[in-house]
Amino acid sequence: MSKKQKIKKPSQQKTVRQISEKAVAKLTGSTDEEHPSFRFTYADKNRWLLSDWTSSEINDLIAGLQKIEKYTWAQIKGHGSKKRGESVGTGYKLISSHPSLPDNIPEDAKLSEMRIDEKKRIFGFRVDSVYYIIWFDRDHSVCPE
């Protein structure tokens, strides 16, 4: 073999590789690094209906959902007030004491509330990165504080 045809030695420099947060989330089964999407499959047809909202309130809802979609679930879960009466971010929280759920809601669903603005809320449950909306609360009456 001539000098020009020598095979180069591999570099001794080691590169540190890290698994991306999204890949780790997939491995652990968590979807907290994904952005939410909203579904209406389980929307209650009897109480706290979207059809009761005014066009202005629906515009507020759409703007609120668009804002929420910009965050990951991890960011959404980190938002909210720490003190009673403060209004911060989406205000996502699990609800244990609530009105009876419609019959079509899965038994293992964990009801949660997301803040749209100071008064308006949506109530539903999360499966992976999808948030299934059950109730549209325009005047903070589903679970008043």
N, C-alpha and C positions, 0 to 999 in steps of 0.2 A: 504494500500500500504506500503510495507516495504521500508527502506531507500535505498536499492539497486535498487529499481524500480522507483525511482523518475524521473520525466521528467526534463531534464535540461532546465534552463531558456535561452531564446535567448540572444545572445551577445548584449550588449548595444553599442558596437563599431560600428559606422556607416562607411560604405565604400563609398567612393566617386567614382562614375562611370562616365566615359565620353564616349560620342558617338565617335567612330572613325571618322577620317577625311573622309574616304571612305563612311561611312554610311551617314554622313552629306551631302556629295556631292550628294548621291543618293536622299536624301530627298529634297534638293534644286534644283535638276535637273542639277547641274553642273557636268561636266566630267573633270574638271581641275586637279583632283588628279589621273586621269588615264593616262596611257602611250599611245602614238599615235600608230596607225597602218596606213598603206598607201594603197590606192586603186587607180586603173587606169581606172575606169569606164568611167570617163569624159575626159580622155587624148585626146587632140586635135590631129586630124589626118592630119592637114594641116600646122601648124606652130609650131616651137620650139619643134621638135620631138626628142625623145630619140634615134631614129635610126640614127640621125645625129652625135651623140657622138662617139668618138673613144673608143676603149676598155679600155684605161687608164682612160678616163673621166668617163666611166661607173663604173669602179672600185672605183673611187673617190666618185661617187654618192652612191654606195652601202655602202661604209665605212661611209659616212655622214649620211645616213639613219639609219645605225646601231647605230651610236653615238646618234642621235636624239631620237631613241626609248628607250634609257636608262633613259630619263627624263620624268617627268609628264608634262601635258600641262601647269600647273601653273609655273613650272620651265622654260619651253620653252618660255612662254610669258614674263618671267622676264629677259631673255637673250637679248643680243643685245647691240649695241653701243649707247651711250648717246651723243657722239660727232661725227660729220661728219668725215668720213675717218677711224674711229676705227672699228676693226673687232673683235667682241666678240661673242662667242657661236653660237647659231643657227640663230640669227638675225631675228626672227619671227616678221612680222609687217603686218598690214592690208594695202591694197592698194586701194585708191579711184580713182586715175587717171591711167588708164591702157588701152591697146588695147582692141578692141571689143572682147567679149567672144564668144565662139562657141554657136550655137543655142541650143544645148542640155543641157546647164548649167541651173540649177534652177534659177528662177528670184530672189529669196531671198539669193542666195549665196553671201558671202562676200569674195572677192578675197584677198589672202594674199601671202606673199613671205616668203620663208625659205632659209636661207643661207646654202649652202653645203661647200663652201670654199670661198676664196677671190673673185673669179669670178663667180662660178657656183651657180645657184639658182633653186629652184623649185617654181612654182606658182600653187595655188589651193585654195581649201576652206575646211573648217572643218565642219563636222556634228558629234556631240557628240565627241567621241575620234578618229574618223576616219578622215584622211586628204586625200581628193581626189585631186590627182595631175592632173593639166590641161596642164601645159607647163614645159618643161625642158630647162632651160636657161643656156647654157654653157659658154657664154661670156658676161653676164650682159647686154643683149640687149633688153630684154622685157620692162623693166622700168629703163633705165639708169639714174644715178643720176647726 
